[in-house]
Amino acid sequence: MGNLFFYTVFGLPATITSAPSLEAFEPKAISTLLNNTLANVLPPWGPSFFTVDISDEGIALDRRVLFVTVISLLASQATLDFQGPLPENINYHTPQFPNLGIIVYNSVPNRPIKRKMVYWAMTRIMKTMVEENHFRAAIFEMKLREQPVGIIRIRNVNFAPNASGEEPKPTVDSRLEDAISAQNQINNNAISAGETGVTFTYRTYGDALAHGDIFMVTVGALVWAAGETRHDFTTFYHRFPGHPVFTVWESQQRPSRFTFDMLVSAIVGSAKFVVARNNYRELRGTVKVDGLEVAKGGWFRLPSMSSDLGLGAGQGMASS
Protein backbone atom coordinates (compact mmCIF):
# COMPACT_ATOMS: atom_id res chain seq x y z
CA MET A 1 0.00 0.00 0.00
CA GLY A 2 3.00 2.21 -0.53
CA ASN A 3 3.58 4.76 2.19
CA LEU A 4 -0.04 5.00 3.38
CA PHE A 5 -0.23 4.02 7.05
CA PHE A 6 -3.43 3.41 8.99
CA TYR A 7 -3.79 4.72 12.52
CA THR A 8 -6.46 3.90 15.05
CA VAL A 9 -7.48 6.61 17.51
CA PHE A 10 -9.39 5.01 20.39
CA GLY A 11 -11.15 2.72 17.94
CA LEU A 12 -11.75 5.39 15.29
CA PRO A 13 -9.78 4.86 12.06
CA ALA A 14 -7.84 7.77 10.65
CA THR A 15 -5.14 8.02 8.01
CA ILE A 16 -2.11 10.10 7.30
CA THR A 17 -0.16 10.03 4.08
CA SER A 18 3.18 8.88 5.41
CA ALA A 19 4.79 7.34 8.46
CA PRO A 20 6.17 10.12 10.67
CA SER A 21 9.94 10.14 11.04
CA LEU A 22 11.31 10.84 14.50
CA GLU A 23 13.84 13.29 13.11
CA ALA A 24 10.97 15.22 11.50
CA PHE A 25 9.06 15.60 14.78
CA GLU A 26 9.31 19.36 15.01
CA PRO A 27 6.44 21.42 16.48
CA LYS A 28 5.03 22.35 13.07
CA ALA A 29 5.11 18.76 11.85
CA ILE A 30 3.52 17.56 15.10
CA SER A 31 0.74 20.13 14.79
CA THR A 32 -0.05 18.85 11.30
CA LEU A 33 0.05 15.23 12.51
CA LEU A 34 -2.28 15.87 15.43
CA ASN A 35 -4.69 17.94 13.37
CA ASN A 36 -5.16 14.83 11.24
CA THR A 37 -5.97 12.60 14.24
CA LEU A 38 -7.79 14.69 16.84
CA ALA A 39 -11.41 14.43 15.75
CA ASN A 40 -13.75 13.49 18.59
CA VAL A 41 -11.49 10.95 20.30
CA LEU A 42 -12.37 9.48 23.68
CA PRO A 43 -10.14 11.06 26.34
CA PRO A 44 -7.94 8.74 28.44
CA TRP A 45 -10.16 9.34 31.50
CA GLY A 46 -13.12 7.76 29.70
CA PRO A 47 -16.60 9.00 28.75
CA SER A 48 -18.47 11.75 30.61
CA PHE A 49 -20.92 9.26 32.11
CA PHE A 50 -18.03 7.54 33.94
CA THR A 51 -17.21 9.42 37.16
CA VAL A 52 -15.06 9.04 40.27
CA ASP A 53 -16.09 10.33 43.71
CA ILE A 54 -13.28 11.09 46.17
CA SER A 55 -13.24 10.62 49.95
CA ASP A 56 -10.02 12.25 51.08
CA GLU A 57 -8.37 10.56 54.06
CA GLY A 58 -6.18 13.58 54.76
CA ILE A 59 -2.84 11.76 54.59
CA ALA A 60 -0.19 13.20 52.27
CA LEU A 61 1.68 10.85 49.94
CA ASP A 62 5.04 11.25 48.26
CA ARG A 63 4.08 12.19 44.71
CA ARG A 64 7.02 10.37 43.13
CA VAL A 65 6.29 7.14 45.01
CA LEU A 66 2.61 7.39 44.08
CA PHE A 67 3.41 7.99 40.41
CA VAL A 68 5.82 5.04 40.20
CA THR A 69 3.26 2.78 41.89
CA VAL A 70 0.42 3.91 39.61
CA ILE A 71 2.31 3.44 36.35
CA SER A 72 3.68 0.09 37.54
CA LEU A 73 0.12 -1.06 38.24
CA LEU A 74 -1.10 0.11 34.83
CA ALA A 75 1.84 -1.57 33.11
CA SER A 76 1.11 -4.85 34.92
CA GLN A 77 -2.38 -4.89 33.35
CA ALA A 78 -1.42 -3.56 29.91
CA THR A 79 -1.13 -6.87 28.06
CA LEU A 80 -4.48 -8.15 29.37
CA ASP A 81 -7.93 -7.66 27.85
CA PHE A 82 -8.68 -3.93 28.07
CA GLN A 83 -12.40 -4.49 27.51
CA GLY A 84 -12.64 -7.55 29.74
CA PRO A 85 -13.40 -7.91 33.44
CA LEU A 86 -10.91 -8.10 36.28
CA PRO A 87 -11.01 -11.75 37.33
CA GLU A 88 -10.26 -10.81 40.94
CA ASN A 89 -9.65 -7.85 43.20
CA ILE A 90 -6.30 -6.06 42.99
CA ASN A 91 -4.06 -5.48 46.01
CA TYR A 92 -0.98 -3.90 44.48
CA HIS A 93 2.31 -2.47 45.67
CA THR A 94 5.81 -2.39 44.21
CA PRO A 95 8.75 -4.22 45.79
CA GLN A 96 10.54 -0.89 46.24
CA PHE A 97 7.58 0.79 47.98
CA PRO A 98 5.65 -1.83 49.94
CA ASN A 99 4.28 0.90 52.21
CA LEU A 100 2.04 2.32 49.47
CA GLY A 101 -0.82 0.11 48.38
CA ILE A 102 -3.48 0.39 45.67
CA ILE A 103 -6.55 -1.75 46.27
CA VAL A 104 -9.26 -2.27 43.64
CA TYR A 105 -12.50 -4.15 44.29
CA ASN A 106 -16.02 -4.25 42.91
CA SER A 107 -19.02 -2.56 44.53
CA VAL A 108 -21.57 -5.15 43.45
CA PRO A 109 -20.97 -8.81 44.44
CA ASN A 110 -20.41 -11.17 41.51
CA ARG A 111 -20.19 -8.25 39.08
CA PRO A 112 -16.51 -7.78 38.12
CA ILE A 113 -15.14 -4.38 37.18
CA LYS A 114 -14.14 -3.85 33.57
CA ARG A 115 -10.40 -3.37 33.29
CA LYS A 116 -10.82 -0.24 31.17
CA MET A 117 -12.67 1.43 34.06
CA VAL A 118 -9.61 0.99 36.29
CA TYR A 119 -7.51 2.73 33.62
CA TRP A 120 -10.04 5.53 33.29
CA ALA A 121 -10.29 5.94 37.06
CA MET A 122 -6.53 5.99 37.64
CA THR A 123 -6.24 8.65 34.93
CA ARG A 124 -8.93 10.78 36.58
CA ILE A 125 -7.29 10.32 39.98
CA MET A 126 -3.83 11.36 38.77
CA LYS A 127 -5.26 14.22 36.69
CA THR A 128 -7.05 15.63 39.74
CA MET A 129 -4.02 15.26 42.01
CA VAL A 130 -1.69 16.87 39.46
CA GLU A 131 -4.08 19.77 38.79
CA GLU A 132 -4.57 20.41 42.52
CA ASN A 133 -0.94 19.57 43.41
CA HIS A 134 -2.40 17.54 46.25
CA PHE A 135 -1.25 13.94 46.48
CA ARG A 136 -3.07 12.14 49.25
CA ALA A 137 -4.49 8.86 50.48
CA ALA A 138 -8.14 8.52 49.56
CA ILE A 139 -11.01 6.23 48.70
CA PHE A 140 -12.27 6.61 45.14
CA GLU A 141 -15.68 5.29 44.09
CA MET A 142 -16.12 4.53 40.39
CA LYS A 143 -19.57 5.09 38.92
CA LEU A 144 -21.05 4.34 35.53
CA ARG A 145 -24.14 6.42 34.79
CA GLU A 146 -24.36 7.24 38.51
CA GLN A 147 -24.33 3.55 39.48
CA PRO A 148 -21.43 2.34 41.70
CA VAL A 149 -19.22 -0.22 39.99
CA GLY A 150 -16.07 -0.35 42.08
CA ILE A 151 -13.71 1.13 44.65
CA ILE A 152 -10.06 2.15 44.40
CA ARG A 153 -8.26 2.84 47.65
CA ILE A 154 -4.79 4.36 47.75
CA ARG A 155 -3.23 4.27 51.19
CA ASN A 156 -0.14 3.72 53.27
CA VAL A 157 0.28 0.18 54.57
CA ASN A 158 2.71 -1.26 57.11
CA PHE A 159 6.24 -2.29 56.23
CA ALA A 160 7.30 -5.85 56.85
CA PRO A 161 9.98 -5.62 59.59
CA ASN A 162 13.55 -6.54 58.79
CA ALA A 163 15.68 -9.11 60.65
CA SER A 164 16.28 -6.71 63.54
CA GLY A 165 12.57 -6.12 63.94
CA GLU A 166 12.81 -2.55 62.65
CA GLU A 167 11.15 -1.07 59.61
CA PRO A 168 13.57 -0.61 56.70
CA LYS A 169 14.08 3.07 55.95
CA PRO A 170 16.05 3.50 52.71
CA THR A 171 15.69 6.91 51.17
CA VAL A 172 13.01 7.56 48.58
CA ASP A 173 15.72 8.39 46.06
CA SER A 174 17.55 5.09 46.57
CA ARG A 175 14.37 3.08 46.25
CA LEU A 176 13.36 4.97 43.12
CA GLU A 177 16.77 4.17 41.69
CA ASP A 178 16.19 0.51 42.51
CA ALA A 179 12.81 0.69 40.79
CA ILE A 180 14.36 1.62 37.45
CA SER A 181 17.48 -0.52 37.70
CA ALA A 182 15.71 -3.86 37.16
CA GLN A 183 18.41 -6.54 36.69
CA ASN A 184 21.38 -4.55 35.39
CA GLN A 185 22.42 -0.97 34.78
CA ILE A 186 25.09 -0.03 32.26
CA ASN A 187 26.86 3.33 32.29
CA ASN A 188 24.07 4.67 34.54
CA ASN A 189 21.84 5.01 31.47
CA ALA A 190 21.16 1.60 29.91
CA ILE A 191 18.63 -0.49 31.79
CA SER A 192 17.94 -4.17 31.23
CA ALA A 193 14.28 -5.06 30.66
CA GLY A 194 14.69 -8.40 32.37
CA GLU A 195 14.47 -10.06 28.94
CA THR A 196 17.60 -11.58 27.45
CA GLY A 197 19.43 -9.20 25.15
CA VAL A 198 17.02 -6.22 25.52
CA THR A 199 18.34 -2.91 26.88
CA PHE A 200 16.87 0.56 27.16
CA THR A 201 19.03 3.69 27.17
CA TYR A 202 17.64 7.06 28.31
CA ARG A 203 19.15 10.55 28.17
CA THR A 204 17.64 13.83 29.31
CA TYR A 205 18.36 17.12 27.56
CA GLY A 206 16.83 20.50 26.76
CA ASP A 207 14.43 22.55 28.84
CA ALA A 208 12.99 21.59 32.16
CA LEU A 209 9.43 20.22 32.14
CA ALA A 210 6.74 20.27 34.80
CA HIS A 211 6.51 17.00 36.70
CA GLY A 212 2.78 16.96 35.96
CA ASP A 213 3.46 16.94 32.22
CA ILE A 214 5.59 13.81 32.57
CA PHE A 215 3.12 12.17 34.94
CA MET A 216 0.12 12.67 32.68
CA VAL A 217 1.71 11.92 29.31
CA THR A 218 2.98 8.65 30.80
CA VAL A 219 -0.37 7.65 32.29
CA GLY A 220 -2.16 8.61 29.08
CA ALA A 221 0.29 6.66 26.93
CA LEU A 222 -0.25 3.54 29.04
CA VAL A 223 -4.03 3.89 28.75
CA TRP A 224 -3.78 4.30 25.00
CA ALA A 225 -1.34 1.42 24.60
CA ALA A 226 -3.43 -0.93 26.77
CA GLY A 227 -6.50 -0.18 24.67
CA GLU A 228 -4.67 -1.01 21.45
CA THR A 229 -2.65 -4.11 22.39
CA ARG A 230 -0.68 -5.49 19.47
CA HIS A 231 2.72 -7.06 19.06
CA ASP A 232 4.17 -5.43 15.96
CA PHE A 233 3.94 -1.82 14.84
CA THR A 234 6.16 0.95 13.58
CA THR A 235 5.16 4.13 15.42
CA PHE A 236 3.42 4.98 18.69
CA TYR A 237 2.61 8.54 19.71
CA HIS A 238 0.50 10.28 22.37
CA ARG A 239 -0.19 13.70 23.90
CA PHE A 240 -2.31 14.17 27.01
CA PRO A 241 -4.91 16.99 26.80
CA GLY A 242 -3.75 20.22 28.38
CA HIS A 243 -0.09 19.21 28.62
CA PRO A 244 2.30 20.43 25.89
CA VAL A 245 4.48 17.31 25.93
CA PHE A 246 4.45 14.70 23.19
CA THR A 247 5.70 11.12 23.52
CA VAL A 248 6.68 8.97 20.56
CA TRP A 249 8.37 5.62 20.01
CA GLU A 250 9.29 4.48 16.53
CA SER A 251 10.67 1.19 15.22
CA GLN A 252 13.96 1.43 13.35
CA GLN A 253 13.45 -1.77 11.36
CA ARG A 254 11.07 -3.09 8.73
CA PRO A 255 9.51 -5.42 9.55
CA SER A 256 9.36 -4.10 13.08
CA ARG A 257 11.01 -6.01 15.92
CA PHE A 258 9.68 -3.50 18.45
CA THR A 259 7.10 -5.47 20.43
CA PHE A 260 4.25 -4.27 22.59
CA ASP A 261 6.04 -5.46 25.73
CA MET A 262 9.09 -3.39 24.76
CA LEU A 263 6.87 -0.34 24.24
CA VAL A 264 5.32 -0.64 27.70
CA SER A 265 8.78 -1.12 29.24
CA ALA A 266 10.07 1.96 27.39
CA ILE A 267 7.15 4.15 28.50
CA VAL A 268 7.46 3.12 32.13
CA GLY A 269 11.26 2.97 32.20
CA SER A 270 11.74 6.45 30.76
CA ALA A 271 9.36 7.92 33.35
CA LYS A 272 11.06 6.13 36.25
CA PHE A 273 14.42 7.30 34.90
CA VAL A 274 13.58 11.01 35.28
CA VAL A 275 11.60 10.55 38.49
CA ALA A 276 14.49 8.74 40.19
CA ARG A 277 16.77 11.66 39.39
CA ASN A 278 14.08 14.26 40.08
CA ASN A 279 15.18 15.74 36.75
CA TYR A 280 12.16 16.46 34.56
CA ARG A 281 13.45 17.32 31.11
CA GLU A 282 12.96 16.31 27.53
CA LEU A 283 14.14 12.77 26.99
CA ARG A 284 15.45 10.56 24.22
CA GLY A 285 15.67 6.80 24.48
CA THR A 286 16.77 3.83 22.44
CA VAL A 287 15.79 0.17 22.59
CA LYS A 288 18.32 -2.47 21.55
CA VAL A 289 18.08 -6.23 21.11
CA ASP A 290 21.43 -8.01 21.24
CA GLY A 291 23.14 -4.68 20.67
CA LEU A 292 21.09 -3.80 17.58
CA GLU A 293 18.89 -0.71 17.78
CA VAL A 294 15.26 -1.65 17.14
CA ALA A 295 13.47 1.52 18.28
CA LYS A 296 13.97 5.02 19.55
CA GLY A 297 11.73 7.64 21.06
CA GLY A 298 11.06 9.72 24.13
CA TRP A 299 9.17 12.92 24.83
CA PHE A 300 9.67 16.61 24.21
CA ARG A 301 7.99 19.96 24.74
CA LEU A 302 5.82 21.40 22.00
CA PRO A 303 6.06 25.18 22.46
CA SER A 304 3.64 25.91 19.63
CA MET A 305 0.94 23.65 21.06
CA SER A 306 -0.38 25.35 24.17
CA SER A 307 -3.86 24.53 25.40
CA ASP A 308 -5.28 27.73 23.87
CA LEU A 309 -4.82 26.23 20.41
CA GLY A 310 -7.83 24.03 21.11
CA LEU A 311 -6.00 20.76 20.52
CA GLY A 312 -7.08 17.76 22.55
CA ALA A 313 -5.57 14.33 22.94
CA GLY A 314 -3.43 12.99 20.15
CA GLN A 315 -2.50 9.36 19.88
CA GLY A 316 -1.95 6.71 17.31
CA MET A 317 -0.20 3.52 16.33
CA ALA A 318 0.96 2.61 12.84
CA SER A 319 1.01 -1.00 11.74
CA SER A 320 4.06 -2.39 10.02
C-alpha positions in Angstrom: 0.0 0.0 0.0 3.0 2.2 -0.5 3.6 4.8 2.2 0.0 5.0 3.4 -0.2 4.0 7.0 -3.4 3.4 9.0 -3.8 4.7 12.5 -6.5 3.9 15.0 -7.5 6.6 17.5 -9.4 5.0 20.4 -11.1 2.7 17.9 -11.7 5.4 15.3 -9.8 4.9 12.1 -7.8 7.8 10.6 -5.1 8.0 8.0 -2.1 10.1 7.3 -0.2 10.0 4.1 3.2 8.9 5.4 4.8 7.3 8.5 6.2 10.1 10.7 9.9 10.1 11.0 11.3 10.8 14.5 13.8 13.3 13.1 11.0 15.2 11.5 9.1 15.6 14.8 9.3 19.4 15.0 6.4 21.4 16.5 5.0 22.4 13.1 5.1 18.8 11.9 3.5 17.6 15.1 0.7 20.1 14.8 0.0 18.8 11.3 0.0 15.2 12.5 -2.3 15.9 15.4 -4.7 17.9 13.4 -5.2 14.8 11.2 -6.0 12.6 14.2 -7.8 14.7 16.8 -11.4 14.4 15.7 -13.8 13.5 18.6 -11.5 11.0 20.3 -12.4 9.5 23.7 -10.1 11.1 26.3 -7.9 8.7 28.4 -10.2 9.3 31.5 -13.1 7.8 29.7 -16.6 9.0 28.7 -18.5 11.7 30.6 -20.9 9.3 32.1 -18.0 7.5 33.9 -17.2 9.4 37.2 -15.1 9.0 40.3 -16.1 10.3 43.7 -13.3 11.1 46.2 -13.2 10.6 49.9 -10.0 12.3 51.1 -8.4 10.6 54.1 -6.2 13.6 54.8 -2.8 11.8 54.6 -0.2 13.2 52.3 1.7 10.8 49.9 5.0 11.3 48.3 4.1 12.2 44.7 7.0 10.4 43.1 6.3 7.1 45.0 2.6 7.4 44.1 3.4 8.0 40.4 5.8 5.0 40.2 3.3 2.8 41.9 0.4 3.9 39.6 2.3 3.4 36.3 3.7 0.1 37.5 0.1 -1.1 38.2 -1.1 0.1 34.8 1.8 -1.6 33.1 1.1 -4.8 34.9 -2.4 -4.9 33.4 -1.4 -3.6 29.9 -1.1 -6.9 28.1 -4.5 -8.2 29.4 -7.9 -7.7 27.8 -8.7 -3.9 28.1 -12.4 -4.5 27.5 -12.6 -7.5 29.7 -13.4 -7.9 33.4 -10.9 -8.1 36.3 -11.0 -11.7 37.3 -10.3 -10.8 40.9 -9.6 -7.8 43.2 -6.3 -6.1 43.0 -4.1 -5.5 46.0 -1.0 -3.9 44.5 2.3 -2.5 45.7 5.8 -2.4 44.2 8.8 -4.2 45.8 10.5 -0.9 46.2 7.6 0.8 48.0 5.7 -1.8 49.9 4.3 0.9 52.2 2.0 2.3 49.5 -0.8 0.1 48.4 -3.5 0.4 45.7 -6.5 -1.8 46.3 -9.3 -2.3 43.6 -12.5 -4.1 44.3 -16.0 -4.3 42.9 -19.0 -2.6 44.5 -21.6 -5.2 43.4 -21.0 -8.8 44.4 -20.4 -11.2 41.5 -20.2 -8.2 39.1 -16.5 -7.8 38.1 -15.1 -4.4 37.2 -14.1 -3.8 33.6 -10.4 -3.4 33.3 -10.8 -0.2 31.2 -12.7 1.4 34.1 -9.6 1.0 36.3 -7.5 2.7 33.6 -10.0 5.5 33.3 -10.3 5.9 37.1 -6.5 6.0 37.6 -6.2 8.6 34.9 -8.9 10.8 36.6 -7.3 10.3 40.0 -3.8 11.4 38.8 -5.3 14.2 36.7 -7.0 15.6 39.7 -4.0 15.3 42.0 -1.7 16.9 39.5 -4.1 19.8 38.8 -4.6 20.4 42.5 -0.9 19.6 43.4 -2.4 17.5 46.3 -1.2 13.9 46.5 -3.1 12.1 49.3 -4.5 8.9 50.5 -8.1 8.5 49.6 -11.0 6.2 48.7 -12.3 6.6 45.1 -15.7 5.3 44.1 -16.1 4.5 40.4 -19.6 5.1 38.9 -21.1 4.3 35.5 -24.1 6.4 34.8 -24.4 7.2 38.5 -24.3 3.6 39.5 -21.4 2.3 41.7 -19.2 -0.2 40.0 -16.1 -0.3 42.1 -13.7 1.1 44.6 -10.1 2.2 44.4 -8.3 2.8 47.6 -4.8 4.4 47.7 -3.2 4.3 51.2 -0.1 3.7 53.3 0.3 0.2 54.6 2.7 -1.3 57.1 6.2 -2.3 56.2 7.3 -5.8 56.8 10.0 -5.6 59.6 13.5 -6.5 58.8 15.7 -9.1 60.6 16.3 -6.7 63.5 12.6 -6.1 63.9 12.8 -2.5 62.7 11.1 -1.1 59.6 13.6 -0.6 56.7 14.1 3.1 55.9 16.1 3.5 52.7 15.7 6.9 51.2 13.0 7.6 48.6 15.7 8.4 46.1 17.5 5.1 46.6 14.4 3.1 46.3 13.4 5.0 43.1 16.8 4.2 41.7 16.2 0.5 42.5 12.8 0.7 40.8 14.4 1.6 37.5 17.5 -0.5 37.7 15.7 -3.9 37.2 18.4 -6.5 36.7 21.4 -4.5 35.4 22.4 -1.0 34.8 25.1 0.0 32.3 26.9 3.3 32.3 24.1 4.7 34.5 21.8 5.0 31.5 21.2 1.6 29.9 18.6 -0.5 31.8 17.9 -4.2 31.2 14.3 -5.1 30.7 14.7 -8.4 32.4 14.5 -10.1 28.9 17.6 -11.6 27.4 19.4 -9.2 25.1 17.0 -6.2 25.5 18.3 -2.9 26.9 16.9 0.6 27.2 19.0 3.7 27.2 17.6 7.1 28.3 19.2 10.5 28.2 17.6 13.8 29.3 18.4 17.1 27.6 16.8 20.5 26.8 14.4 22.6 28.8 13.0 21.6 32.2 9.4 20.2 32.1 6.7 20.3 34.8 6.5 17.0 36.7 2.8 17.0 36.0 3.5 16.9 32.2 5.6 13.8 32.6 3.1 12.2 34.9 0.1 12.7 32.7 1.7 11.9 29.3 3.0 8.6 30.8 -0.4 7.7 32.3 -2.2 8.6 29.1 0.3 6.7 26.9 -0.2 3.5 29.0 -4.0 3.9 28.7 -3.8 4.3 25.0 -1.3 1.4 24.6 -3.4 -0.9 26.8 -6.5 -0.2 24.7 -4.7 -1.0 21.5 -2.7 -4.1 22.4 -0.7 -5.5 19.5 2.7 -7.1 19.1 4.2 -5.4 16.0 3.9 -1.8 14.8 6.2 0.9 13.6 5.2 4.1 15.4 3.4 5.0 18.7 2.6 8.5 19.7 0.5 10.3 22.4 -0.2 13.7 23.9 -2.3 14.2 27.0 -4.9 17.0 26.8 -3.7 20.2 28.4 -0.1 19.2 28.6 2.3 20.4 25.9 4.5 17.3 25.9 4.5 14.7 23.2 5.7 11.1 23.5 6.7 9.0 20.6 8.4 5.6 20.0 9.3 4.5 16.5 10.7 1.2 15.2 14.0 1.4 13.4 13.5 -1.8 11.4 11.1 -3.1 8.7 9.5 -5.4 9.5 9.4 -4.1 13.1 11.0 -6.0 15.9 9.7 -3.5 18.5 7.1 -5.5 20.4 4.3 -4.3 22.6 6.0 -5.5 25.7 9.1 -3.4 24.8 6.9 -0.3 24.2 5.3 -0.6 27.7 8.8 -1.1 29.2 10.1 2.0 27.4 7.1 4.2 28.5 7.5 3.1 32.1 11.3 3.0 32.2 11.7 6.5 30.8 9.4 7.9 33.3 11.1 6.1 36.2 14.4 7.3 34.9 13.6 11.0 35.3 11.6 10.6 38.5 14.5 8.7 40.2 16.8 11.7 39.4 14.1 14.3 40.1 15.2 15.7 36.7 12.2 16.5 34.6 13.5 17.3 31.1 13.0 16.3 27.5 14.1 12.8 27.0 15.5 10.6 24.2 15.7 6.8 24.5 16.8 3.8 22.4 15.8 0.2 22.6 18.3 -2.5 21.6 18.1 -6.2 21.1 21.4 -8.0 21.2 23.1 -4.7 20.7 21.1 -3.8 17.6 18.9 -0.7 17.8 15.3 -1.6 17.1 13.5 1.5 18.3 14.0 5.0 19.6 11.7 7.6 21.1 11.1 9.7 24.1 9.2 12.9 24.8 9.7 16.6 24.2 8.0 20.0 24.7 5.8 21.4 22.0 6.1 25.2 22.5 3.6 25.9 19.6 0.9 23.6 21.1 -0.4 25.4 24.2 -3.9 24.5 25.4 -5.3 27.7 23.9 -4.8 26.2 20.4 -7.8 24.0 21.1 -6.0 20.8 20.5 -7.1 17.8 22.6 -5.6 14.3 22.9 -3.4 13.0 20.2 -2.5 9.4 19.9 -1.9 6.7 17.3 -0.2 3.5 16.3 1.0 2.6 12.8 1.0 -1.0 11.7 4.1 -2.4 10.0 
